[in-house]
């Protein structure tokens, strides 16, 4: 199976450090949506620090109309928080 990769640069706005996982969904102009394969390692997000995340998909979408991100702490210990994205 071919895997199509996208490199995301994310800058966050949270004052406190956040650790967790990013799930990416890409939608084309016909409404077809594909979901990324989740990375097994949690990323660390700090205020105004850029993080690069490599995401993989089993399909390629030529004309992207929408990208959505979901932040999850998954099985990490601690309360659930929001991740505020400043730039992507």
C-alpha positions as CSV (number, residue, x, y, z in Angstrom):
1,X,0.0,0.0,0.0
2,X,1.2,3.5,-0.8
3,X,1.3,6.1,1.9
4,X,1.0,9.8,1.1
5,X,2.7,12.1,3.6
6,X,2.0,15.7,4.5
7,X,4.3,17.8,6.8
8,X,2.4,20.1,9.1
9,X,3.9,23.1,10.7
10,X,1.8,24.1,13.8
11,X,2.4,27.1,16.1
12,X,0.3,27.1,19.2
13,X,-1.0,29.9,21.4
14,X,-1.5,28.1,24.8
15,X,0.5,29.6,27.7
16,X,1.0,26.2,29.3
17,X,2.8,23.3,27.7
18,X,0.4,20.7,26.1
19,X,1.3,17.1,25.3
20,X,-0.8,15.0,23.0
21,X,-1.7,13.7,19.6
22,X,-3.0,15.4,16.4
23,X,-5.4,13.6,14.2
24,X,-5.8,15.2,10.7
25,X,-8.8,14.9,8.3
26,X,-8.6,16.1,4.7
27,X,-11.7,16.8,2.6
28,X,-11.8,17.4,-1.1
29,X,-14.3,19.5,-3.1
30,X,-16.5,16.4,-3.7
31,X,-16.9,15.8,0.1
32,X,-14.6,12.8,0.2
33,X,-12.7,12.7,3.6
34,X,-9.6,10.7,4.6
35,X,-8.2,10.5,8.1
36,X,-4.5,10.3,9.0
37,X,-2.9,7.4,10.7
38,X,-2.1,8.5,14.3
39,X,1.5,8.9,15.3
40,X,2.4,6.6,18.3
41,X,4.4,9.3,20.0
42,X,2.9,12.4,21.8
43,X,4.0,15.8,20.6
44,X,4.9,18.6,22.9
45,X,3.4,22.0,22.2
46,X,4.7,25.2,23.7
47,X,3.5,28.8,23.3
48,X,4.8,30.4,20.0
49,X,7.0,27.3,19.3
50,X,6.6,25.7,15.9
51,X,6.2,21.9,15.8
52,X,6.5,19.8,12.7
53,X,4.3,16.8,12.4
54,X,4.5,14.2,9.7
55,X,1.1,12.7,8.9
56,X,0.4,9.7,6.7
57,X,-2.6,8.8,4.6
58,X,-3.5,5.7,2.5
59,X,-5.1,7.9,-0.2
60,X,-4.1,11.0,-2.0
61,X,-6.5,14.0,-2.5
62,X,-5.6,16.3,-5.3
63,X,-7.8,19.3,-4.5
64,X,-8.1,19.9,-0.8
65,X,-11.0,22.0,0.3
66,X,-10.8,21.6,4.1
67,X,-8.3,20.4,6.7
68,X,-9.4,19.7,10.2
69,X,-7.3,18.9,13.3
70,X,-8.3,17.1,16.4
71,X,-6.1,17.3,19.5
72,X,-6.2,14.5,22.0
73,X,-4.3,13.6,25.1
74,X,-5.3,9.9,24.5
75,X,-3.9,7.9,27.4
76,X,-1.7,10.5,28.9
77,X,-2.2,11.2,32.5
78,X,-3.8,14.5,33.5
79,X,-6.9,16.6,32.6
80,X,-8.0,17.2,29.0
81,X,-7.1,20.5,27.5
82,X,-7.7,22.4,24.3
83,X,-4.9,23.2,21.9
84,X,-5.1,26.7,20.6
85,X,-3.6,26.9,17.1
86,X,-2.1,30.3,16.1
87,X,-0.7,29.3,12.7
88,X,-0.7,26.2,10.5
